[in-house]
Amino acid sequence: MHCITVRFEIRPGREQAFRAAVVANARQSLHSEPGCRVFDVGVDATGHAFFLYELYDDEAAFAAHLQTTHFKAFDSEVAPWVLSKAVHAWSRLE
């Protein structure tokens, strides 16, 4: 498994739009990408910070995710709303 975590901080006033866009992206990823096994979205108590937890079969499946039409549309749509974004890749210890 290849794990990706992403933390977003969103501009005030754009939280609801971001929430809708990120949930739609997660659902589309799970529905249309065979290598995407988990795509969970969380939000903190302030409503300004979002956390994504994604599991893919391998690095190639994640690379394929980044090339999908739905991811590119999501990334472009939300870019102006994002104050910060931290992406981390994790490997499973055996």
Contact map, one row per residue, 1 for C-alpha under 8 A:
1110000000000000000000000000000000000000000000000000001111000000000000000000000000000000001100
1111000000000000000000000000000000000000000000000000001111100100000000000000000000000000111100
1111100000000000000000000000000000000000000000000000111100000000000000000000000000000000111100
0111110000000000000000000000000000000000000000000001111000000000000000000000000000000011110000
0011111000000000000000000000000000000000000000000011110000000000000000000000000000000011110000
0001111100000000000000000000000000000000000000000011100000000000000000000000000000001111000000
0000111110000000000000000000000000000000000000001111000000000000000000000000000000011110000000
0000011111000000000000000000000000000000000000001110000000000000000000000000000001111100000000
0000001111100000000000000000000000000000000000011100000000000000000000000000000001111000000000
0000000111110110010000000000000000000000000000011100000000000000000000000000000011110000000000
0000000011111110000000000000000000000000000000010000000000000000000000000000000011100000000000
0000000001111110000000000000000000000000000000010000000000000000000000000000000000000000000000
0000000000111111000000000000000000000000000000000000000000000000000000000000000000000000000000
0000000001111111110000000000000000000000000000000000000000000000000000000000000010000000000000
0000000001111111111000000000000000000000000000110000000000000000000000000000000000000000000000
0000000000001111111100000000000000000000000000000000000000000000000000000000000000000000000000
0000000000000111111110000000000000000000000000000000000000000000000000000000000000000000000000
0000000001000111111111000000000000000000000000000000000000000000000000000000010010000000000000
0000000000000011111111100000000000000000000000000000000000000000000000000000000000000000000000
0000000000000001111111110000000000000000000000000000000000000000000000000000000000000000000000
0000000000000000111111111000000000000000000000000000000000000000000000000100010000000000000000
0000000000000000011111111100000000000000100000000000000000000000000000000100000000000000000000
0000000000000000001111111110000000000000100000000000000000000000000000000000000000000000000000
0000000000000000000111111111000000000000000000000000000000000000000000000000000000000000000000
0000000000000000000011111111100000000000000000000000000000000000000001100100000000000000000000
0000000000000000000001111111110000000011100000000000000000000000000000000000000000000000000000
0000000000000000000000111111111000000010000000000000000000000000000000000000000000000000000000
0000000000000000000000011111111110000000000000000000000000000000000001000000000000000000000000
0000000000000000000000001111111110010010000000000000000000000000100001100000000000000000000000
0000000000000000000000000111111111011110000000000000000000000000000000000000000000000000000000
0000000000000000000000000011111111000000000000000000000000000000000000000000000000000000000000
0000000000000000000000000001111111000000000000000000000000000000000000000000000000000000000000
0000000000000000000000000001111111110000000000000000000000000000100000000000000000000000000000
0000000000000000000000000000011111111000000000000000000000000000000000000000000000000000000000
0000000000000000000000000000000011111000000000000000000111001100000000000000000000000000000000
0000000000000000000000000000110011111110000000000000011110001100100000000000000000000000000000
0000000000000000000000000000010001111110000000000000011110000000000000000000000000000000000000
0000000000000000000000000000010000011111000000000000111100000000000000000000000000000000000000
0000000000000000000000000110110000011111100000000001111000000000000000000000000000000000000000
0000000000000000000000000100000000000111110000000001110000000000000000000000000000000000000000
0000000000000000000001100100000000000011111000000111100000000000000000000000000000000000000000
0000000000000000000000000000000000000001111100000111000000000000000000000000000000000000000000
0000000000000000000000000000000000000000111110111110000000000000000000000000000000000000000000
0000000000000000000000000000000000000000011111111100000000000000000000000000000000000000000000
0000000000000000000000000000000000000000001111100000000000000000000000000000000000000000000000
0000000000000000000000000000000000000000000111111000000000000000000000000000000000000000000000
0000000000000010000000000000000000000000001111111100000000000000000000000000000000000000000000
0000000011110010000000000000000000000000001101111100000000000000000000000000000000000000000000
0000001111000000000000000000000000000000001101111110000000000000000000000000000000000000000000
0000001111000000000000000000000000000000111100111111000000000000000000000000000000000000000000
0000111100000000000000000000000000000000111000001111100000000000000000000000000000000000000000
0001111000000000000000000000000000000011110000000111110000000000000000000000000000000000000000
0011110000000000000000000000000000000111100000000011111000000000000000000000000000000000000000
0011100000000000000000000000000000011111000000000001111100000000000000000000000000000000000000
1111000000000000000000000000000000011110000000000000111110000000000000000000000000000000000000
1110000000000000000000000000000000111100000000000000011111101100000000000000000000000000000000
1100000000000000000000000000000000111000000000000000001111111100000000000000000000000000000000
1100000000000000000000000000000000100000000000000000000111111100000000000000000000000000000000
0100000000000000000000000000000000000000000000000000000111111110000000000000000000000000000000
0000000000000000000000000000000000000000000000000000000011111111000000000000000000000000000000
0000000000000000000000000000000000110000000000000000000111111111100000000000000000000000000000
0100000000000000000000000000000000110000000000000000000111111111110000000000000000000000000000
0000000000000000000000000000000000000000000000000000000000111111111000000000000000000000000000
0000000000000000000000000000000000000000000000000000000000011111111100000000000000000000000000
0000000000000000000000000000100010010000000000000000000000001111111100100000000000000000000000
0000000000000000000000000000000000000000000000000000000000000111111100110000000000000000000000
0000000000000000000000000000000000000000000000000000000000000011111110110000000000000000000000
0000000000000000000000000000000000000000000000000000000000000001111111110000000000000000000000
0000000000000000000000000000000000000000000000000000000000000000001111111000000000000000000000
0000000000000000000000001001100000000000000000000000000000000000000111111100000000000000000000
0000000000000000000000001000100000000000000000000000000000000000111111111110000000000000000000
0000000000000000000000000000000000000000000000000000000000000000011111111111000000000000000000
0000000000000000000000000000000000000000000000000000000000000000000011111111100000000000000000
0000000000000000000011001000000000000000000000000000000000000000000001111111110000000000000000
0000000000000000000000000000000000000000000000000000000000000000000000111111111000000000000000
0000000000000000000000000000000000000000000000000000000000000000000000011111111000000000000000
0000000000000000000000000000000000000000000000000000000000000000000000001111111100000000000000
0000000000000000010010000000000000000000000000000000000000000000000000000111111111000000000000
0000000000000000000000000000000000000000000000000000000000000000000000000011111111000000000000
0000000000000000000000000000000000000000000000000000000000000000000000000000111111000000000000
0000000001100100010000000000000000000000000000000000000000000000000000000000011111100000000000
0000000111100000000000000000000000000000000000000000000000000000000000000000011111111000000000
0000000111100000000000000000000000000000000000000000000000000000000000000000000011111000000000
0000001111000000000000000000000000000000000000000000000000000000000000000000000001111100000000
0000011110000000000000000000000000000000000000000000000000000000000000000000000001111110000000
0000011100000000000000000000000000000000000000000000000000000000000000000000000000011111000000
0001111000000000000000000000000000000000000000000000000000000000000000000000000000001111100000
0001110000000000000000000000000000000000000000000000000000000000000000000000000000000111110000
0111100000000000000000000000000000000000000000000000000000000000000000000000000000000011111000
0111100000000000000000000000000000000000000000000000000000000000000000000000000000000001111100
1110000000000000000000000000000000000000000000000000000000000000000000000000000000000000111110
1110000000000000000000000000000000000000000000000000000000000000000000000000000000000000011111
0000000000000000000000000000000000000000000000000000000000000000000000000000000000000000001111
0000000000000000000000000000000000000000000000000000000000000000000000000000000000000000000111
